[in-house]
Amino acid sequence: MTSTHSARPEVSNKVSSKSLRKLPFRTGTADSALWQGFAGSVMLLLGSFGVGWLASSSVLIRNPLFILARTTPVAVITATVLLCVGAVLMLRAWLRLRQHLAGWDASSRPILIKALILWVAPMMLALPLFSRDSYAYIGQGRLMLEGLNPYTDGISSLNNYYLLGPDTLWTEAPTPYGPLWLWLEQIAVLLPSHSPEIALIPFRLACLAGVILLAIYVPKLAARHGFNPQRALWLVVLNPVVLINFIASVHNDALMLGLVVAGIYYASAKRPVLGILLVTASIAIKPITLIALPFVGLLWAGSQAGWVRKFGLWAATLGISTAIMAFMGAINGLGFGWLAALQTPGTVWIWYAPVGLFSNVVGFVVGFFGSAGPAVTDVIQNMGQIASILLVMALAFLPVKAAAAPFTEKFDAGTPVLEESQRYSQAVLRRMAWAFAAVVLMAPMIQPWYMLWLLAFFAVTGIAEGWQLRTALYLTAFFTMIALTDQLSVFPWIPVVLIRAVAIVVGLAGVLYIMFWDKKTRGLFVPRRGLVRAGEAPQN
């Protein structure tokens, strides 16, 4: 079946009867995956009571049940095990859901939405997990409330700032967030309560709004480019790394990503001004999405545009966005202070970031023979940053040629036919995905949620069955594991090394079991047992 040449082509969701006989998944058992994911989410909720983050000023910290859960070594270990098992269950449920719904017809969507509701609901009630950023948000809101400038003053400028519970990395650092998020932070601390848990509610709701935006616009963008919207919804929005980092960890990247995906959808659908407004709102949350602006300009210009039109619409795109940001800066009195904050040099790196690992290894070797090690590390990291900027510029300025035919998931029923504008949109957004990838891969620090930017942008421009999908699955398993071994709230008299060792052993064992020993899921990771043909699920 082929679609008509419309703005939103009908994506082929049918599988022939011959193919159905080859598909070993059972659509009738999808509920088991739904409830398995729900059980995992509940375990994350329960585990958060023992090792989730509480501010020192929280009233919960004096509750007898929380005292028992957080001060008794056996209870803390139990909470850690619950976290790990819960996350592993969510990962397995996500994989099994794909196997049950591998046909991806229209009936899949209600099941996916039901899964999203069930898996998100318990985590909305959990204490912040694996990150204290949400308490830094409260501190930055207090700075705003007291008339201080969060772009120049750290949270340590506040009296008794340590009672708010922020990570020490934030106590001296200026905020890198835009004016829209600063307003939300200020509103949160204005709520009629002195409880940090009450102040967290607006942040949790904002993150939920971001996930909802992704659930709406990721399928729309995928369908516009000829890809199955249900498959994209599963791959991106129900991804356990998305739900853990955006809902359980309360990262504002959720709202940032939801707004930018909505913006590029409207820009690709020939509503450029609305697209620019939404992308600018995303920048006003976290300015990294400035990267999207030149590609929005390319979408506005169209596939037949010459250089005069391109530069004119690039200027218009930047002008509209800058005017909006200037207006916000005038209202809060902070102007473009976030630009200076973006230039704050990074002081952290992580072993799985290529530039971070390479720069620090070289710096260590040089430092072993002299005193220039730190300088060498800084030079390599600065070179990586410059290289990422040059790559983004090249991806934006080199001519974009729409593919002759769309790259799609192929079922026996055929491939949708797209208009040139849709193929051009796919090519532009693929360039944008690589631009974000360049910035992430060239950074010395790669946080687990950075992977989610790339997952969303690549998914709406095509992730094929086979090695491409397996790469996404491996990354999901890896970053699920990384989340489990990240920050856990443990009192000083309980050995943090012991608790982290428990998390590593239980989490790694669970993830490796799913990848290589579980008869129901290992075929997704091991090529010889994997997807024999595009559109076919692995042997159960």
Salt bridges, closest charged atoms under 4 A:
ASP133 OD2 - HIS251 NE2 3.48
GLU146 OE2 - ARG142 NH2 3.69
ASP167 OD2 - ARG132 NH2 3.81
ASP253 OD1 - LYS286 NZ 2.81
GLU409 OE2 - ARG231 NH1 3.03
ASP412 OD1 - ARG533 NH2 3.36
GLU465 OE1 - ARG98 NH2 2.93
GLU465 OE2 - ARG231 NE 3.16
ASP518 OD2 - ARG92 NE 2.55
GLU536 OE2 - ARG533 NH1 3.72
